[in-house]
Amino acid sequence: MERRRFLKSAGIAGGLLTALPFSRSFGAPADDGFPLMDLHCHLTPTFTIDQVMEISKKTGVQFGIMVNPGGAVSDDAGLRRFIDSLKPYPVYYGLQPMSPGWSGSFSPETIKLLDYVLMDSQTIPNGNRYGETLRIWNFDTYIDDPQKFMEIYLAHNLEVIDNNEPLNIFGWPLFLPVCIARDYYKLWTEERMQKIIAALKRRGLAVEINDLAHTPHEKFIGMAKEQGLKFTFGSDSRDQKAGRLDFCKYIAKKCNLKRDDFFFPKRALKRT
């Protein structure tokens, strides 16, 4: 199942948000001090950049528009077309690779045109004893041995984090497939979480608080904050839920995150 189909089956489908009143100025912080930025938003044929801008206008949320490498964005020309299409709008340009080795398709000069790169660890080669490539957002993901899976998954997390390809944000942290999610707090031991946090700190990466997956949890955020890691908000949305960020705001407030705890792209956005 493609990620887009998963999002639809999870109830993430619909039209443009139209009823929200304008609540704050563009880029203004939330009442609790953290920035209102959704750095993980995707466009589709039915959810356009103009619709994102309408949401931004009504809510004050700043957006980062993501694209996955492949298809029309499989080389420098495609990535530059993506960036050029967004230049008229006050949004950030983001790339979301799915697997290590992605940077071989693009020149360093073109990659530098991006505001950030976000990558998650949800595509796992040889993820079970049958040698299957697991795409763990799929509902039918098969895990035959949860503890063995966690060993493979942890190693894959570290591979994504520790490689030498450009990376700014680690997305969907600690997400588990549905079939073993009931044991979430047993499987994500403190030792395993600390290994991920140590790797993130070595690379200087920010941690995405993902509104769709409701990850990571309070304990991980607290551990990461103690180590000086920065955070971002991401809805991973493709519809009117873009910018709502209810879980993100809830957990950030609960963990007492402030503006200084967040990653900001270097390029400043201005309302057009």
LOGU-681723 format. One record per residue: x, y, z of N, C-alpha, C, O in turn. Coordinates in steps of 0.02 Angstrom, whole numbers, plus 50000, padded with zeros to 5 digits. Layout:
N
XYZXYZXYZXYZ ...
This chain:
272
500434994050000500005000050000500445006250000500905006750040 500305010949956500675017249955500495021250017499965020550046 500965025750037500845029750096500215033950088499845034950136 500095036450028499505040650017498865036650029498385039250058 498865030350007498275026150019498195024550093497635024050117 498755023650128498705022650201498385028550234497965027850278 498595034450214498335040550245497585041150233497215043150277 497365039350173496655039550158496275034450200495735035850226 496555028250205496205023050242496185024650316495755022050352 496645028850340496645030950410496175036750422496125039350478 495815038850370495335044250377495615051050360495305056150376 496195051150327496515057550311496315059350240496725059050195 495695061350230495465063150163494935068450169494555068650217 494915072850120494405078050122494605084050082495085083950044 494225089350089494335095350050494665100850090494945099650143 494615106750065494935112550094494595114750158493985114750163 495005116550207494755119450268494495126450253494875130650227 493865127950269493585134350248493285138450305493135144250295 493195135350363492805138750414493215141950470492945145250513 493885140950468494275143750523494335151350518494485153850464 494225154850571494345162050570495085163450573495475159350597 495295169250549495985171250555496145172350629495805176250662 496655168850655496775168850727497405172450748497445174850805 497895173050704498525176150724498905178150661498735175850607 499415182250669499805184450612500255178850587500395174150623 500465179450524500875174450490501515173350529501905177950540 501635167050549502245165350583502265167150657502775166150689 501725169650684501705171350756501745164950797501485159750776 502055165150856502095159150897501425157450928500985161750933 501345151150947500755149150984500745152551052501245155351074 500175152351084500115155551149500605152751200500785156151248 500825146451189501295143351235502025144651216502475142051249 502145148551164502825150651148503165146751093503655149251065 502925140751075503265137151022503005139350954502435141850949 503405138550901503215141250836502665137250802502655131150807 502215140650769501695137350730501945136050660501845140050614 502285130450652502575128550588502425121150576502545116950619 502165119750517502045112950496502535111450439502415113350382 503085108150456503615107150407503545100550369504015098450335 502965097350374502875090950339502175090750308501715087750336 502115093850251501485094250216501605092350143502095094450113 501165088350114501225086050045500655088850003500095089650026 500805090249940500295092249892500065086149852500435081249844 499445086449828499165081249784498775084849729498675090849733 498545081249679498125084449628497495087649656497225092249627 497265085149714496655087949744496795092249806496325094849837 497425092949824497615097249880498205101449856498775099049855 498075107549837498545111649801498895116749846498705117749904 499405119849819499775124849856499325130849873499405133949925 498855132449830498395137949845497945136349904497775140749943 497755130049911497365128049969497775128350033497525130350086 498415126350028498855127050086498925134350106498915135950166 498975138750057499045145850073498415148750105498455153350146 497845146050085497225148350116497205146350191496995150250233 497435140250205497475138150275497975142450313497845144550370 498545143750283499045147950315498785154850330498925157650383 498425157650282498145164350291497655164650350497635169550387 497265159350358496755159250410497025157450479496725159250530 497585153850481497845151450545498505154550566498685154250625 498875157350519499535159950535500085154750534500665156350548 499905148450519500405143050519500855143850457500625145050402 501505143050468501985142750413502075135450391502075130950433 502145134350327502175127550301502825126050265503135130350234 503025119750272503545116850230503235111650186502905107050210 503335112250120503045107550072503565102250055504125103750034 503365095950065503815090350054503675086849988503105086849963 504195083849961504115079449903504575073449913505115074149940 504345067649890504745061549893505135060749828504855061849774 505765058949831506135057449769505805051849730505535047149759 505845052349664505545047349621505045050449573504825056149584 504865046849522504385049449474504625055849441505155056149411 504225061149449504395067549418504975070949453505255075749427 505155068549513505705071649551506245066349561506395064349618 506535064049507507035058749510507735061149489508205057149490 507795067449471508445070149453508455077649467507965080449492 509015080949451509085088049465508535092149433508255096649464 508385090549370507875094549334507205094049369506855099049376 507015088049391506375087249424506345090749491505835093749509 506895090349529506905093649594506895101249586506575104749625 507235103749536507225110949524506525113349502506315118849519 506185109249463505495111049444505045111349505504625115849510 505125106649551504745106749613504875113149651504405116549673 505505114849660505685120949697505425127149662505145131649693 505515127449596505285133249558504535134149563504285139849564 504165128649567503435129249571503205132349636502655134949641 503635132049687503455134749753503725141649766503535144849815 504175144049724504495150449736504015156349743504155160949781 503445156349708502985162049717502635162149785502285166949801 502725156949825502345156249887502805156449949503375154149945 502555159050005502965159350066502955152650102502645151950155 503305147750074503355141050103504085138650099504475141150059 504245133950141504895130750139504885124950090504355122150075 505485123150063505545117650015505885111850051506445112550075 505545106050054505825100350088505825094050046505385093250003 506305089750058506345083350023506295077750075506605078150128 505905072550060505825066950105506025060450069505595057150040 506675058650072506885052250044506615046450084506465047150144 506545040750051506275034850084506805029750103506705025650149 507375029850070507895024850083508585028050075508675032650035 509085025650113509775028050103510005027050031509775022449997 510445031350009510695031149940510355035949894510535036449835 509855039549920509445044049878509855049649848509695051949793 510375051949883510725058049861511115056949796511315061749764 511205050649777511545049349714511165051649653511435052149598 510525053249661510115055549605510145063049594509885065549545 510455066649641510455073949638511155076649650511555073649686 511295082349620511945085649632511925089349698511395091449721 512505090249730512535094049793512265101149784511965103949829 512375104149725512145110949713511385111349714511105116149740 511055106349686510325106349685510045104849755509555107949776 510355100349791510135098749859510175104949903509745105849947 510665109049892510745115149933510185120249922510095124749962 509805119449868509235123949857508655122449904508205126549912 508665116549935508145114649982508245118250049508795120150067 507695119050085507755121850153507925116450204508235117950255 507735110250190507915104750235507745098150202507365097750154 508045092950230507895086050210507645082550272507945082850326 507075079150265506775075050319506765067850295506565066350239 506975063350339506955056350321506715052250381506885053850438 506325047050367506115042550420506405035650407506775034650358 506245030950450506535024150445506005018950434506065013350458 505475020650398504905016150392504965010950337504555006250335 505445011550293505555006550241506175002450261506735005050259 506054996150279506584992150311506744986050269506334981450265 507324985850237507524979950199507624973950246507884974750301 507434968150223507524961950263507264962850334507604961250383 506654965350339506384967050404506114961350444505974962150504 506034955450414505834949550452506214943450426506634944050380 506084937550454506484931650437506334929050366506674924450343 505844931950333505694930150264506054934650214505964934050154 506454939250240506844943650196506434948950161506654951650110 505854950450188505404955250156505624962450171505864963950226 505544966750122505614973850134504964976350165504434976150133 505004978550227504404980650263504294988150254504754992150262 503684989950238503464996850238502964997450295502364996250287 503234999350353502874997850414502265002250426501915001350476 502125007050382501505010750386500915006450360500335008050372 501065001150323500544996850296500214992750352500554990150396 499554992250349499194988450400499364980950399499314977650450 499574978350341499704971150336500444969450348500654963950330 500824973850376501524972350393501554966150438501194965650487 501984961450419502034955150457502684954950497503224955250468 502614954450562503184953750607503144946950641502674945750679 503614942550627503594935750655503924935450724503744931150764 504404939850737504764939750801504884947050821505344950250796 504474949750866504524956950884505214959050909505454964350890 505534954950949506184956950976506714956950920507134961450918 506694952050876507164952050820507024957950774507484961150749 506384959350763506204965250723506504971550753506764975750716 506454972350819506704978350850507454979050842507714984650836 507814973450841508534973750829508674976250758509104980550747 508294973550710508384975750640508164982950632508504986850598 507614984750662507334991450657507794996650688507905002050660 508074995050746508534999650778509155000750735509375006450726 509414995250707510004995950663509835000250602510245004250580 509234999350575509025003450517508945010750537509145015150499 508655012150595508625018950620509315022150622509405027750599 509795018450648510475021150654510805022050587511205026650577 510635017650539510905018450471510635024850439511005028550407 509995026150447509695032250420510005038450451510145043250416 510105038250516510355044050552511095045250540511315050850529 511495039850541512225040550542512555041050474513155042250470 512185040150420512525040350355512725047550337512525052250372 513115048250284513405054850268512995058750217513245063650189 512375056750205511955060550159511635066550195511555066450256 511465071750158511155077650189510525075750228510115071950203 510455078350288509875076950329509825082150384510335084050414 509225084550396509095089550448508605087250501508675088950560 508095083250480507555081350525507445073850521507405071050466 507385070550579507215063550582506465062850593506215064850646 506115060050544505385059850545505095053450572505425048250573 504475053750594504095048050620504485044150673504505037950669 504795047250720505225043550768504815038750811504275040450835 505095032750820504815027550863504165024450837503835020750874 503975025850776503365022850750503435015250746503965012750727 502905011650764502895004350759502305002150715501785005450714 502384996550680501824994050640501244991850685501334990250744 500654991950656500034990550694500074983850730499824983250786 500364978850699500344972050726500714971350793500574966550830 501174975750809501524975350873501464981750914501784982350966 501044986350892500994992750926500724992050997500854996451039 500374986751011500104985851079500664985051131500554986351190 501254983051110501824982251154502324988051148502914987351163 502074993751126502494999551112502975001151169503585001851158 502715001651230503125003851286503594998451310504094999951344 503464992151294503934986851311504494986351259505074985251277 504314987251196504804986451143505284992351139505874991551126 505024998451150505465004251150505755005151220505515009251260 506265001351233506605001751298507005008151301507165011251251 507175010051362507585016151371508255015451336508515020351309 508545009451338509185008351305509135009551230509565012851200 508605006951199508525007951127508405015251110508685017851062 507985018651150507865025751137508495029851145508615034451106 508905028151194509515031951206510005031251148510365035951132 510025025351118510475024351060510255028951002510685031750968 509605029550992509375034050939509525041250956509745045050913 509405043251017509535050151038510275051751032510455057251009 510705047151052511425048351046511635049350973512045053650958 511345045250928511505045950857511245052650830511595055950792 510645054650849510365061050827510805066850851510905071650815 511045066250912511475071550939512135071950901512375077450888 512425066250884513045066250845512965069850779513415073450757 512385068850746512265071950681511985079050688511965082650638 511755080950747511445087450755510775087950721510605093150693 510385082550722509745082350688509175084350734509205083450795 508655087050704508045088650741507585082650740507625078350696 507135082350790506655076950797505965079450777505725084350804 505645076050731504965077850712504465075250764504485069350782 504025079550787503435077450824502885076850772502655081750743 502675070650759502235069150703501515068850725501325064750767 501115073250697500415073850717499985068150694499495066450727 500155065050638499775059450612499905053050652499435049550671 500545051650665500735045450700500685046050776500695041050811 500645052250801500665053550874501315050750904501305047450955 501865052150870502515050250895502975056350894502865060950855 503505056350935503655051550988503265053151052502895058051054 503345048951102502975050051163503355054651211503915056751198 503035056151266503295061051314503985059251340504425063551345 504095052851356504745050951385505305052151336505835054751354 505205050251273505725051251223505865058751214506445060751209 505345062751210505445069951202505835072751260506285076851251 505665070651321506035072951380506765070951378507195075051394 506905064751358507605062451352507975066451299508555068451309 507645067651242507965071351188508095078651208508615081551192 507615081551242507695088451265508275089051312508655093951308 508355084351358508915084451405509595084251368510085086951392 509595081051310510215080551270510305086551223510785086751185 509845091351226509905097451186509665096851115509825101151074 509275091651099509025090951031508465095951017508115098151063 508395097750954507865102250932507285098150904507355092250888 506705101350897506095098050875505765101850818505895107750807 505345098350781504915101450731504215098550738504125093150767 503725102050711503045099450704502935097350632503155100650586 502585091650624502415089450557501755085850556501645081150595 501295087850512500655084550507500665078550459500245074150464 501155078350414501175073350360500495073050326500245067550311 500205078850314499525079150288499515080250213499995082750183 498955078350184498825079350113498125082050102497825081050049 497865085550152497175087950148497075093450200497555096550223 496445094750217496265100350259496535099850331496495104650368 496815094050349497105093450416497785096750421498065097050476 498055099050367498695102550368498675108350417498215112450416 499185108650459499245114350504498845113850569498915118250612 498435108750577498045108350639498505106850699498485110450749 498905101550693499445100250741499195099450813499545101450860 498615096450822498335095850890498775091750936498915093750992 499005085850912499445081850954500105085350967500355085351023 500375088350914501015091850922500985097150976501425097551019 500465101250974500395106551023500275103751093500525106351142 499875098451096499725095451161500365092751194500505094251252 500755088751157501345085651187501895090651199502285089951246 501945095751156502455100951166502315104851231502765106551269 501675106251242501495109751304501625105251364501875107551415 501445098951358501545094251414502285093551430502465092651489 502715093851380503435093151390503785099851400504395100151405 503385105151404503655111951418504165114151366504665117151382 504025112551302504465114851248504335122151234503765124451234 504875125851222504845132951207505165134251139505435129751107 505135140451118505385142351052506105140051041506285137750987 506525140751092507225138951086507335131451077507895129351060 506825127451088506885120251080506745117951009506745111950995 506625122650963506405120850895506925122450842507315127150848 506915118250791507315119350731506955124250685506355123750675 507335128950657507065133750609507485133450545508095133950549 507175132750488507555133450425507875140350422507605145250450 508435140850389508815147050387508455152550348508505158450365 508105150750296507775155650253507155158350286506715154550307 507105164950291506515167950322505955168450270506075170050212 505345167050292504765167650249504425174350259504405177050315 504165177050205503795183350209503115182450175503065179750121 502615184950208501945184750179501935188850114502135194650114 501695185750060501655189349997501015193249992500895196649941 
